[in-house]
């Protein structure tokens, strides 16, 4: 568990946000599940909400009234040079969804896609450094790209962030992404060719079974039942709007 007080190193997942059609229902669901409280930044910020764990931000939510939209937790990666990282993205074959832009004095952001279409964001923190907790129950603990082009994805993200790629023996096409200092920050899971690429978020919880029950009781669904793995006990769930994410109690480090 980590309490962040400064900007994370480049390439570290440092923020999450979700656009959904019903903010009040979302606040009820995620407040019950993770114990979050919420801060509304007002009409001038499109009623963007910060999700607070023990009074500190760990994620964001915003209204998205678009009919037929697919909802998912968007993953942002830390950078100390948003514009320079965007250039590395386009040089490596990625595309720009939202060009770099300042968010007041909070920081600078961009939204991009990798060559296969996997969407992700960049956050260059200023007053807002990103999530304040990592691995704490109610905060993100892992991120994972599911894609039908895993080798190409590995090469792309290595070019952009300088990751060292660590294939996991015995796993079905799984590669861990390590920062240059050796810290693992996420993974790439190979899927059937043609699979729509997407970054998935894992949230830490104390009890995945009890949390899966909370999901069901508050209008979500459990896409898988909790099960033990070499990395911890986990399950995939969906919120009331269909956004998928994982609940995970990580295995203690030896």
VENPE-V955536 format. One record per backbone hydrogen bond with DSSP energy under -0.5 kcal/mol. CO is the residue of the C=O (numbers start at 1). NH is the residue of the N-H. Records with the same first field share a line. If there is no record, write none. Layout:
CO = NH / NH
This chain:
2 = 4 / 134
9 = 12
12 = 78
14 = 131
15 = 76
16 = 60
17 = 74
18 = 20 / 62
20 = 64
22 = 26
23 = 27
24 = 28
25 = 29
26 = 30
27 = 31
28 = 32
29 = 33
30 = 34 / 36
31 = 35
37 = 52
39 = 41 / 50
42 = 45 / 47
43 = 46
45 = 48
46 = 63
48 = 41
49 = 61
50 = 39 / 52
51 = 58 / 59
52 = 37 / 54
53 = 56
56 = 53
57 = 132
59 = 51
60 = 18
61 = 49
62 = 20
66 = 69
72 = 74
74 = 17
75 = 121
76 = 14 / 15
77 = 123
78 = 11
81 = 85
82 = 86
83 = 87
84 = 88
85 = 89
86 = 90
87 = 91
88 = 92
89 = 94
90 = 93
95 = 97 / 113
98 = 111
101 = 109
102 = 104
103 = 106 / 107
105 = 127
106 = 126 / 128
107 = 103
108 = 124
109 = 101
110 = 122
111 = 97 / 98
112 = 120
113 = 95
114 = 117
118 = 114
120 = 112
121 = 77
122 = 110
123 = 79 / 125
124 = 108
127 = 129
128 = 126
132 = 4
134 = 2
136 = 139
139 = 204
140 = 135
142 = 202
143 = 187
144 = 146 / 200
145 = 147 / 189
146 = 198
147 = 191
149 = 153
150 = 154
151 = 155
152 = 156
153 = 157
154 = 158
155 = 159
156 = 160
157 = 161 / 163
158 = 162
164 = 178
166 = 176
167 = 169
168 = 171
171 = 173
173 = 190
174 = 168
175 = 188
176 = 166 / 178
177 = 185 / 186
178 = 164
179 = 182
183 = 179
186 = 177
187 = 145
188 = 175 / 190
189 = 147
192 = 195
195 = 148
198 = 146
200 = 144
201 = 246
202 = 141 / 142
203 = 248
204 = 138
207 = 211
208 = 212
209 = 213
210 = 214
211 = 215
212 = 216
213 = 217
214 = 218
215 = 220
216 = 219
221 = 223 / 238
227 = 234
229 = 232
231 = 251
232 = 229
233 = 249
234 = 227
235 = 247
236 = 223 / 224
237 = 245
238 = 221
239 = 242
243 = 239
244 = 73
245 = 237
246 = 203
247 = 235
248 = 205 / 250
249 = 233
